[in-house]
Each structure stands twice: as structure tokens, then as C-alpha cells.
Amino acid sequence: MPENTFSLELLSDLGWPVEVFAVVTITLIGRFVAMRFLKVMAKHFEKTKNAWDDTVFDAARVPLSWFILVMGLLWAVEVSDGYVDTELFSAENLAVFRQLSFVVLISLFLVRFISRAEQRLIENQQEEADASGTTLDPTTVNALAKLLRLSTVISAVLIAMPTVGIEITALLAFGGVGGIAVGFAAKDLLANFFGGLMIYLDRPFALGDWIRSPDREIEGTVERIGWRLTVVRTFDKRPLYIPNSVFNTLALENPSRMSNRRIKENIGLRYSDSDKMEVIVKDVKAMLQSHEEIDQEQTLIVNFLSYGPSSLDFFIYTFTKTTNWIRFHEIKQDVLLKIVAIIHSHGADIAFPTTTLDGIDGLLGRNAIPEEP
């Protein structure tokens, strides 16, 4: 009889580890099956034209994996509750942990979905044009994604607080009292935050734009726009970190958004070629009017300008179709070489600074050493 009692107690003791082992095994098998299912479905949805289903499945993969593991862990803890005497495994604590897990995992899914949607919109901005034919601005997409992620995190924190026993009303009361002190202490941080918000709303520049300021020594390509800092890569490849609050009072140029580039040059002819000035001006103007890289819808001026100290000056004022810096200089070089050819074709030449001294012989005569008789 004692032997039978010992056998029953042994089986009873072995029952708890076996149950926990079975729960863990079922959890791992369920996780494996779910991940395989998501992988198969992801391959299926990749063949469709709709890109959003791929984004949803990609964002759900990690949260779903953790959800299965957490639920399996809680199941194993509930199984152990009858065998392990501890307050940690109480029903109340398990309920709190379960609710927090749901909030965290749903927030993780939303943050991952927002990040992947942002990446997909930026990559496919040319294909995601709206009805008017304009494409989405990457800076605007980035700003909206940041705001949505921040809203998700704040909402998750506010939802989780009552679960752990923190009343939101008490927190708001404390925030009303301490907010003034925090505001004074972080006024520069807030100024930079609102400066970044104005950049996102007004969009004076976007990522990749070439900007410069006549007020300060700021010139380069916008590399990153953050909530506190904007990073500009200067033309000598040095990073320039600019607080966003600076842009609230800064005059800024954005050459990347110019419609044309201007060619403005003064050219001087010799005074001896004054009789050829009129025909040279006409030929130069005709050359510019027929040049395929010159925008004929913009202002085009070629006129005699002034009597210079050593030359008769005329000027050209016109605009190229391209705004590309390298291509612009190639066109400008071609225009200037053609002007030189036109001047030479009429037997004229470009003047250079000269000085004429009158009465040089008399000056030398007064200062010359007399010869011996």
C-alpha cells in the first residue's frame, strides 16, 4: 500500500513539468506554423499589384511572433500556479501583464507599419503621384511618419498607465504645475522643435536641396531634417549642424528650385572697332536666339552698354533652359566661344586695358644725361 502511494505522488510531481513542457512545445510549434504561414502569404501577396498588403504582413511578423511567445509563457505560468506558491503568479498580476503585452505589441505593430509605409511611399514617390500629377514630398512624408509614430507611443503610454495603477488625472495635474518650469528650462529645445515643425509645414527646402544664406555662412546640400537639428553637407563635404530655430529668423535661398540659370557678361571691343559694334551686336543676338539651350521665353538682351576706359562695352543677358550647375557652365562656355568667333569674323578683337603716355619724348629730353662734346 505505501508503494502505491509513493507511485501516485511521483506521477503527481511529474505531472507539472510535463504540462509545462507540453505548453512550451505547443507554443513553439504554433509560432513556427504561424511564421511559415506568414512567409507563404507574403510570397503570395508579393505577386499582387497592391503594395500595402506586403507592408501589413511585414509589419505584423515580429509582433505576432512575440504575441505567441508571450501568450505561451502566460499559459505556462497559469499551469504552474497550482504548484508554485508565489504572489508573482497571481491572477491579478497575470491580467496586468497580459494587458500590457497587448498594448506594447499593438504599438509595435503600428510603429513598424508606419515606418514601412513611409519607406515604401518615398521609394515609389514617382509612381504614387496624385491626380494633379505632382509627387509626394519626401520631407512631408517623413514629418507625417514621425508625428504618427510619436502619437502611437504617447497613446500607448497613456493607455498603459491606468493598467499599472497610475491615474492620468494626477499626471495631468502634475504636468500643469511642472510644465511651466520644464518650459523655461527647455525653451531652446522647444524653439528648435517648433522651428522643425515650420520647416515641415512651409517646406522652404527638402532633402537633397542646395540652400544658402546671405545672412550667415551657410551653403550646402540638405542631408537630414530632424526635430531639433538640420544637417547640411557643405561643398567641401563637411557636415554643418544647424538648430531649427535659426531658420525662423534666417533669410534663405534655395537655388535647387530656380527655374533657369542666368548668363550675364560684359564684353569690350577696341575703340578702333567702333564701326563694327552694331553688326557684332546683331550677330550675337541672332546667335543667342537660335541657340537650342537658351530659353527664348525668358529675357534676352544684347546691347551696346557704355564707353569704357579702354573699350567699347556691350553686354549679354539671357537664361539657359537647364539649372544643372555643370551643364550650365558647358553652355556658357559654348556661348562665350561663339561670341569670340563672331567678333573675329568681322575683323575686330576684344579690348584689354591700355595706358597711353603723352609727351614722353619731352619728358625723356629734360631728364636725359647730356652727351659729351
Backbone torsions as a table, in degrees:
resi	resn	phi	psi	omega
1	MET	NA	-45.0	175.5
2	PRO	-61.4	-33.3	179.2
3	GLU	-63.9	-41.3	178.7
4	ASN	-65.0	-39.2	178.8
5	THR	-63.8	-40.9	178.6
6	PHE	-64.0	-39.0	179.9
7	SER	-65.5	-41.2	179.7
8	LEU	-66.2	-40.2	178.3
9	GLU	-65.1	-37.8	179.0
10	LEU	-64.7	-43.2	178.3
11	LEU	-64.9	-36.9	178.3
12	SER	-65.8	-40.1	177.7
13	ASP	-66.6	-37.2	-179.8
14	LEU	-74.7	-17.2	-177.3
15	GLY	-65.3	-38.6	-178.3
16	TRP	-64.8	-51.6	177.3
17	PRO	-60.3	-35.9	179.8
18	VAL	-66.0	-41.5	178.9
19	GLU	-63.7	-43.9	178.5
20	VAL	-63.0	-42.5	178.7
21	PHE	-61.6	-40.5	179.8
22	ALA	-65.3	-41.1	178.9
23	VAL	-63.4	-45.4	179.7
24	VAL	-62.6	-41.7	179.8
25	THR	-63.4	-45.1	179.4
26	ILE	-62.3	-39.5	179.5
27	THR	-62.4	-46.8	-179.4
28	LEU	-66.0	-39.1	177.9
29	ILE	-65.5	-42.9	178.2
30	GLY	-61.6	-41.3	178.5
31	ARG	-63.8	-42.5	-179.9
32	PHE	-62.6	-44.2	-179.1
33	VAL	-65.1	-42.2	-179.3
34	ALA	-64.3	-42.3	178.9
35	MET	-65.4	-39.8	177.3
36	ARG	-64.9	-38.9	179.3
37	PHE	-64.1	-44.3	178.2
38	LEU	-62.6	-38.2	179.9
39	LYS	-64.8	-42.8	179.4
40	VAL	-66.2	-43.8	179.8
41	MET	-65.5	-36.1	178.9
42	ALA	-63.2	-42.4	177.2
43	LYS	-62.8	-36.3	178.6
44	HIS	-67.4	-43.0	-177.5
45	PHE	-74.7	-21.0	175.7
46	GLU	-64.1	-23.9	-179.0
47	LYS	-80.7	-14.4	-179.8
48	THR	-85.2	162.2	-179.9
49	LYS	-79.1	-23.2	-179.9
50	ASN	-74.6	120.1	-177.5
51	ALA	-87.4	-14.5	-174.5
52	TRP	-74.0	-30.1	178.1
53	ASP	-66.2	-36.2	174.7
54	ASP	-61.9	-40.3	-179.5
55	THR	-64.3	-42.1	-179.8
56	VAL	-63.9	-46.1	-178.6
57	PHE	-66.2	-39.5	178.8
58	ASP	-64.9	-39.7	179.8
59	ALA	-71.3	-29.1	-175.7
60	ALA	-85.1	-12.7	-173.0
61	ARG	-61.2	-53.9	-177.4
62	VAL	-68.7	-47.6	177.7
63	PRO	-59.1	-38.8	179.4
64	LEU	-66.1	-39.9	177.5
65	SER	-59.8	-46.4	178.9
66	TRP	-68.3	-33.5	178.7
67	PHE	-62.0	-45.4	179.7
68	ILE	-64.3	-42.3	179.7
69	LEU	-65.0	-42.9	-179.4
70	VAL	-66.8	-43.6	178.5
71	MET	-63.8	-38.1	176.1
72	GLY	-65.0	-39.3	177.3
73	LEU	-63.6	-44.3	179.0
74	LEU	-64.6	-36.6	176.9
75	TRP	-63.5	-44.1	178.4
76	ALA	-64.3	-36.9	178.2
77	VAL	-66.9	-40.3	177.8
78	GLU	-64.5	-37.1	176.1
79	VAL	-64.2	-37.5	-178.2
80	SER	-78.6	-10.9	-173.7
81	ASP	-61.2	-34.5	-179.0
82	GLY	-77.5	-13.6	-176.5
83	TYR	-110.4	-21.8	-179.3
84	VAL	-114.6	121.0	-177.4
85	ASP	-93.4	95.7	179.1
86	THR	-151.9	146.6	179.9
87	GLU	-68.8	-20.3	-178.3
88	LEU	-63.3	-31.8	-176.5
89	PHE	-95.7	20.0	179.8
90	SER	-68.7	156.5	-178.0
91	ALA	-62.3	-35.4	-179.6
92	GLU	-66.4	-44.0	179.2
93	ASN	-65.3	-39.1	178.7
94	LEU	-65.3	-37.5	178.9
95	ALA	-65.3	-41.8	178.1
96	VAL	-63.3	-44.9	-179.5
97	PHE	-64.0	-36.8	179.7
98	ARG	-66.4	-43.5	179.5
99	GLN	-64.9	-42.8	178.2
100	LEU	-62.9	-38.7	179.7
101	SER	-62.6	-43.4	178.0
102	PHE	-60.3	-45.5	-177.9
103	VAL	-63.4	-46.1	-177.7
104	VAL	-65.2	-44.2	-175.9
105	LEU	-70.0	-38.3	176.7
106	ILE	-65.9	-40.6	177.2
107	SER	-63.7	-40.8	177.5
108	LEU	-61.2	-42.0	177.9
109	PHE	-62.3	-45.0	-178.4
110	LEU	-65.4	-41.6	179.1
111	VAL	-64.0	-43.8	178.1
112	ARG	-64.8	-38.4	179.4
113	PHE	-66.1	-42.7	179.3
114	ILE	-63.0	-43.2	-179.2
115	SER	-64.1	-42.3	-179.2
116	ARG	-74.1	-33.2	174.6
117	ALA	-65.9	-39.7	176.4
118	GLU	-60.3	-47.3	-179.2
119	GLN	-62.6	-40.7	-178.9
120	ARG	-68.7	-38.8	179.4
121	LEU	-65.6	-39.4	-179.8
122	ILE	-69.7	-40.9	-179.7
123	GLU	-66.0	-34.2	-176.0
124	ASN	-109.5	31.0	-175.0
125	GLN	-64.9	-29.8	178.1
126	GLN	-70.4	-30.8	-179.4
127	GLU	-86.1	-21.8	-177.0
128	GLU	-96.1	44.1	179.6
129	ALA	-73.4	148.9	178.1
130	ASP	-85.7	-175.0	-173.5
131	ALA	-63.9	-26.4	-178.6
132	SER	-83.8	-5.2	178.0
133	GLY	93.2	-1.6	178.7
134	THR	-88.7	152.0	-178.8
135	THR	-96.6	162.9	179.6
136	LEU	-71.1	139.5	178.5
137	ASP	-82.0	122.6	-179.5
138	PRO	-58.2	-34.5	179.3
139	THR	-64.7	-41.2	178.5
140	THR	-66.9	-42.3	177.9
141	VAL	-60.8	-43.8	179.6
142	ASN	-62.9	-41.5	179.9
143	ALA	-65.7	-44.8	179.1
144	LEU	-63.0	-39.0	179.2
145	ALA	-64.4	-41.6	178.2
146	LYS	-63.6	-42.8	179.3
147	LEU	-64.3	-41.0	179.6
148	LEU	-67.0	-40.7	177.7
149	ARG	-65.0	-42.2	178.3
150	LEU	-63.5	-41.5	178.3
151	SER	-63.6	-38.3	178.6
152	THR	-63.8	-45.7	-179.1
153	VAL	-65.2	-45.3	180.0
154	ILE	-63.0	-42.1	178.5
155	SER	-62.6	-41.3	179.2
156	ALA	-63.2	-40.9	178.7
157	VAL	-64.4	-44.1	-179.5
158	LEU	-65.6	-35.3	177.9
159	ILE	-71.6	-36.1	-176.4
160	ALA	-76.5	-24.5	-176.0
161	MET	-60.5	-49.4	177.9
162	PRO	-62.0	-27.8	180.0
163	THR	-64.2	-36.9	-179.5
164	VAL	-94.6	8.2	174.3
165	GLY	94.3	12.2	178.9
166	ILE	-99.0	119.3	-179.1
167	GLU	-79.6	132.1	-178.6
168	ILE	-68.5	-33.9	-179.2
169	THR	-63.1	-40.4	177.7
170	ALA	-65.6	-38.6	178.7
171	LEU	-64.9	-40.9	179.1
172	LEU	-66.0	-37.5	177.6
173	ALA	-63.9	-41.9	176.8
174	PHE	-65.4	-37.9	179.6
175	GLY	-65.8	-34.9	177.9
176	GLY	-65.6	-35.2	179.1
177	VAL	-78.0	-45.7	-175.9
178	GLY	-85.7	-10.3	-177.6
179	GLY	-64.9	-34.0	-179.3
180	ILE	-65.2	-46.6	179.9
181	ALA	-63.3	-42.5	179.1
182	VAL	-65.1	-36.9	179.9
183	GLY	-63.0	-42.8	177.4
184	PHE	-66.2	-39.2	-177.8
185	ALA	-70.4	-30.6	-175.2
186	ALA	-114.7	32.7	-177.2
187	LYS	-64.2	-36.9	177.8
188	ASP	-66.9	-40.4	178.5
189	LEU	-63.4	-41.8	178.3
190	LEU	-67.1	-37.9	177.8
191	ALA	-62.4	-40.9	177.7
192	ASN	-67.1	-37.6	179.2
193	PHE	-62.7	-48.6	-179.3
194	PHE	-70.3	-29.5	172.8
195	GLY	-62.9	-42.6	175.3
196	GLY	-64.1	-37.2	177.6
197	LEU	-63.5	-39.6	177.7
198	MET	-65.7	-35.2	176.6
199	ILE	-62.2	-43.4	-179.4
200	TYR	-68.1	-33.7	-178.0
201	LEU	-81.5	-46.8	-177.1
202	ASP	-81.3	-28.5	179.6
203	ARG	52.6	55.9	175.0
204	PRO	-68.0	-21.4	175.7
205	PHE	-154.8	164.6	179.9
206	ALA	-132.7	175.0	178.5
207	LEU	-60.2	133.6	179.2
208	GLY	90.6	-7.9	179.7
209	ASP	-75.0	148.3	174.0
210	TRP	-93.7	118.4	-179.0
211	ILE	-123.5	156.8	174.6
212	ARG	-155.8	155.3	-178.8
213	SER	-122.3	126.4	174.8
214	PRO	-72.2	-17.0	-179.2
215	ASP	-81.4	-36.7	-177.2
216	ARG	-132.6	168.0	-178.6
217	GLU	-82.9	69.6	178.2
218	ILE	-122.6	117.5	176.3
219	GLU	-158.3	130.3	178.4
220	GLY	164.2	-165.1	-177.4
221	THR	-105.7	132.2	-179.4
222	VAL	-69.6	121.7	-176.4
223	GLU	-103.3	-36.0	-179.5
224	ARG	-155.5	141.7	176.4
225	ILE	-119.2	109.2	179.0
226	GLY	-104.9	-177.6	178.8
227	TRP	-77.9	-22.1	-179.4
228	ARG	-112.9	-39.5	-174.7
229	LEU	-126.9	150.9	168.0
230	THR	-116.3	130.0	-177.5
231	VAL	-100.4	122.5	177.9
232	VAL	-115.7	126.9	177.9
233	ARG	-91.9	113.7	-178.9
234	THR	-70.7	168.9	-175.1
235	PHE	-73.2	-14.1	171.6
236	ASP	-95.9	18.6	171.3
237	LYS	70.8	22.2	174.5
238	ARG	-94.4	138.6	176.6
239	PRO	-78.8	136.9	179.0
240	LEU	-118.9	117.2	-177.1
241	TYR	-98.6	115.3	-173.4
242	ILE	-115.7	121.4	173.7
243	PRO	-60.7	139.0	-175.4
244	ASN	-63.8	-25.8	179.7
245	SER	-64.0	-23.0	179.4
246	VAL	-62.1	-34.6	-175.1
247	PHE	-72.4	-11.1	177.6
248	ASN	-70.9	-26.3	-177.1
249	THR	-123.1	13.6	-173.0
250	LEU	-105.0	131.8	170.5
251	ALA	-79.7	127.0	-170.6
252	LEU	-130.2	136.3	172.8
253	GLU	-104.3	145.2	177.0
254	ASN	-125.8	83.2	-178.9
255	PRO	-61.4	-20.1	-179.7
256	SER	-64.8	-20.8	-177.5
257	ARG	-102.8	11.2	176.5
258	MET	-67.0	148.5	-178.7
259	SER	-86.7	-29.3	-179.9
260	ASN	-147.5	167.3	170.2
261	ARG	-114.9	145.0	-172.0
262	ARG	-101.1	139.2	169.2
263	ILE	-108.8	117.2	-179.1
264	LYS	-135.0	111.1	-175.7
265	GLU	-140.0	143.0	170.7
266	ASN	-104.5	131.8	-177.5
267	ILE	-126.5	132.3	-177.4
268	GLY	-108.5	133.8	173.6
269	LEU	-102.4	157.9	176.0
270	ARG	-66.3	150.4	177.5
271	TYR	-62.5	-28.4	178.9
272	SER	-70.8	-12.8	179.5
273	ASP	-103.5	24.3	-176.8
274	SER	-62.9	-31.7	-178.7
275	ASP	-71.8	-14.0	-179.3
276	LYS	-100.5	-2.6	-175.1
277	MET	-58.8	-46.6	-174.4
278	GLU	-62.3	-45.8	-177.9
279	VAL	-70.4	-34.4	177.7
280	ILE	-65.0	-44.0	178.9
281	VAL	-60.5	-43.0	179.0
282	LYS	-63.2	-43.2	-178.7
283	ASP	-67.2	-39.1	178.5
284	VAL	-65.0	-41.7	179.0
285	LYS	-65.0	-40.4	178.2
286	ALA	-64.0	-39.6	177.4
287	MET	-61.1	-42.8	-179.8
288	LEU	-68.6	-36.6	-180.0
289	GLN	-68.3	-24.2	179.7
290	SER	-99.8	-3.2	-177.7
291	HIS	-72.9	129.0	-174.4
292	GLU	-71.9	-19.0	-179.0
293	GLU	-97.1	0.2	178.9
294	ILE	-96.6	130.5	-179.6
295	ASP	-78.3	110.8	-176.5
296	GLN	-76.2	-11.4	178.6
297	GLU	-84.8	-9.6	178.5
298	GLN	-97.6	172.4	-178.8
299	THR	-62.7	132.3	178.0
300	LEU	-133.8	116.3	-177.4
301	ILE	-131.5	131.8	169.3
302	VAL	-136.5	112.8	-175.9
303	ASN	-148.9	153.4	170.8
304	PHE	-63.0	131.0	-170.6
305	LEU	-103.8	-54.9	-173.0
306	SER	-166.9	167.4	172.4
307	TYR	-90.7	108.4	-179.9
308	GLY	-84.5	170.5	178.9
309	PRO	-60.0	-33.0	-177.4
310	SER	-130.7	8.4	-174.1
311	SER	-158.4	161.2	169.0
312	LEU	-97.2	116.0	-170.2
313	ASP	-99.5	135.3	166.5
314	PHE	-125.3	160.4	-175.9
315	PHE	-131.3	155.5	174.3
316	ILE	-119.8	141.2	-179.1
317	TYR	-142.6	110.2	-176.1
318	THR	-156.2	174.3	-175.6
319	PHE	-130.9	141.9	176.0
320	THR	-88.3	158.9	176.9
321	LYS	-73.4	-35.8	-176.8
322	THR	-83.6	153.0	171.6
323	THR	-110.7	-1.9	178.8
324	ASN	-66.4	129.3	-173.2
325	TRP	-62.6	-44.8	-177.8
326	ILE	-69.3	-46.2	-179.7
327	ARG	-63.8	-36.2	178.4
328	PHE	-58.6	-45.1	-178.7
329	HIS	-69.1	-30.1	174.4
330	GLU	-65.5	-42.6	179.0
331	ILE	-67.1	-42.9	179.5
332	LYS	-61.5	-40.9	176.7
333	GLN	-60.7	-43.9	179.8
334	ASP	-62.4	-41.6	179.7
335	VAL	-64.2	-45.6	-178.7
336	LEU	-65.8	-38.2	177.8
337	LEU	-66.5	-37.3	178.0
338	LYS	-68.1	-34.0	176.5
339	ILE	-65.3	-42.4	177.2
340	VAL	-60.2	-42.5	179.8
341	ALA	-63.7	-39.8	178.4
342	ILE	-64.3	-43.6	179.7
343	ILE	-61.4	-45.6	-179.3
344	HIS	-68.5	-30.7	-179.2
345	SER	-66.5	-20.0	178.1
346	HIS	-100.1	13.1	178.6
347	GLY	73.5	14.5	178.8
348	ALA	-102.1	177.8	179.9
349	ASP	-151.4	159.8	178.7
350	ILE	-77.5	136.3	-177.9
351	ALA	-80.0	158.7	172.7
352	PHE	-135.7	157.7	-175.6
353	PRO	-58.4	130.0	177.6
354	THR	-134.1	156.4	177.4
355	THR	-132.8	130.7	179.6
356	THR	-111.7	127.7	178.6
357	LEU	-104.2	116.8	177.8
358	ASP	-87.7	146.4	176.7
359	GLY	71.6	28.0	-178.3
360	ILE	-66.4	-32.9	-179.1
361	ASP	-67.7	-42.0	178.9
362	GLY	-64.0	-37.3	178.2
363	LEU	-63.4	-44.1	178.7
364	LEU	-67.2	-33.5	-180.0
365	GLY	-65.5	-38.1	-178.8
366	ARG	-72.2	-32.4	-174.8
367	ASN	-97.9	-1.3	-176.9
368	ALA	-74.8	148.8	177.4
369	ILE	-78.1	126.7	-178.2
370	PRO	-65.7	141.9	178.3
371	GLU	-75.7	150.9	176.1
372	GLU	-72.2	143.4	179.9
373	PRO	-69.2	NA	NA
